[in-house]
Amino acid sequence: VKALPHHVVFPQVAMSAIVAPASRDQSAFNQISQKRLDFVICTPGSLAVVAVIELDDASHDSDQDADRQRAQVINAAGYHILRWDARRMPSVEEITMKFANTVRMSDPAT
């Protein structure tokens, strides 16, 4: 919140709250229904999603396929993903810089 004072930060958001399955097929819904996003960054007022922040812990070392699938779904929905290793949390300045470099002001969502 300190790093992104001009945005609204929501923790632990259900992926299905911001991503719709590609088809009405139950298996497509099942791919996203139980997944949580660590943080969703939104614009104030409209609450348009600007980016998703994911914290990678030791479990991500062994399940990189799941991370790739998650990233594909989020990117296909048009959202930016910022990732950090949870074992070495970034400073406020690092978050601000990475966000600014990843989410350009020219993007419609910002």
C-alpha positions in Angstrom: 0.0 0.0 0.0 2.9 2.4 0.8 4.5 1.5 -2.6 1.3 2.1 -4.6 -0.4 5.0 -2.8 -2.5 6.0 -5.9 -4.0 2.5 -6.3 -6.2 0.2 -4.3 -4.5 -3.1 -3.2 -6.7 -6.2 -2.6 -5.1 -9.2 -1.0 -6.0 -12.9 -1.6 -8.5 -12.4 -4.5 -10.2 -15.3 -6.1 -8.9 -15.6 -9.7 -12.5 -16.1 -10.8 -13.3 -12.6 -9.6 -11.2 -11.1 -12.4 -10.9 -13.8 -15.0 -13.7 -15.6 -16.9 -13.0 -19.0 -18.3 -12.4 -19.2 -22.0 -15.5 -21.4 -22.5 -18.6 -22.4 -20.5 -17.1 -25.8 -20.1 -16.9 -26.9 -16.5 -13.3 -28.0 -16.8 -12.4 -24.5 -17.9 -14.1 -23.1 -14.8 -12.4 -25.6 -12.6 -9.0 -24.4 -13.8 -9.5 -21.0 -12.1 -12.2 -21.6 -9.5 -10.0 -22.6 -6.6 -7.0 -20.4 -7.3 -6.2 -17.2 -5.3 -4.1 -14.3 -6.4 -1.8 -12.8 -3.7 -2.6 -9.2 -4.6 -4.7 -7.4 -7.2 -3.9 -3.8 -7.8 -6.8 -1.6 -9.0 -7.4 2.1 -9.9 -9.3 4.0 -7.3 -12.9 4.9 -8.2 -13.5 2.4 -11.0 -11.5 -0.4 -9.4 -10.2 -1.4 -12.8 -7.6 -4.1 -12.5 -4.1 -2.7 -13.3 -1.9 -5.6 -12.2 -1.6 -8.8 -10.3 1.2 -9.4 -7.8 2.3 -13.0 -7.0 4.6 -14.0 -4.2 6.6 -17.1 -5.0 7.6 -19.3 -2.1 9.5 -22.6 -2.0 6.4 -24.5 -3.4 6.9 -22.5 -6.7 10.3 -24.0 -7.2 8.9 -27.4 -7.8 5.7 -26.5 -9.6 6.8 -24.1 -12.3 4.2 -25.5 -14.8 1.4 -24.3 -12.5 3.0 -20.8 -12.4 3.2 -20.8 -16.2 -0.4 -21.8 -16.6 -1.5 -19.2 -14.1 0.5 -16.5 -15.9 -1.0 -17.5 -19.2 -4.5 -17.2 -17.8 -3.8 -13.8 -16.3 -2.0 -12.5 -19.3 -4.7 -13.7 -21.7 -7.2 -11.7 -19.6 -5.0 -8.6 -20.3 -3.4 -8.1 -16.9 0.2 -7.6 -16.0 1.8 -9.9 -13.5 4.6 -8.8 -11.1 6.4 -11.6 -9.2 8.6 -11.6 -6.2 10.3 -14.3 -4.2 8.5 -14.4 -0.8 11.8 -15.4 0.8 13.3 -12.0 0.0 10.5 -9.4 0.1 11.1 -6.3 -1.9 11.4 -2.8 -0.4 8.8 -0.1 -1.0 11.1 1.4 -3.5 11.6 -1.9 -5.4 7.9 -2.4 -5.6 7.3 1.2 -6.8 10.0 0.9 -9.5 9.0 -2.5 -10.8 5.4 -1.4 -11.0 6.3 1.7 -12.8 8.4 -0.2 -15.3 5.8 -2.9 -15.9 2.6 -1.0 -15.9 3.1 1.9 -18.3 1.0 5.1 -17.8 -0.2 4.7 -21.4 -2.1 1.5 -20.6 -5.8 2.1 -20.6 -6.3 0.4 -17.2 -4.0 2.9 -15.4 
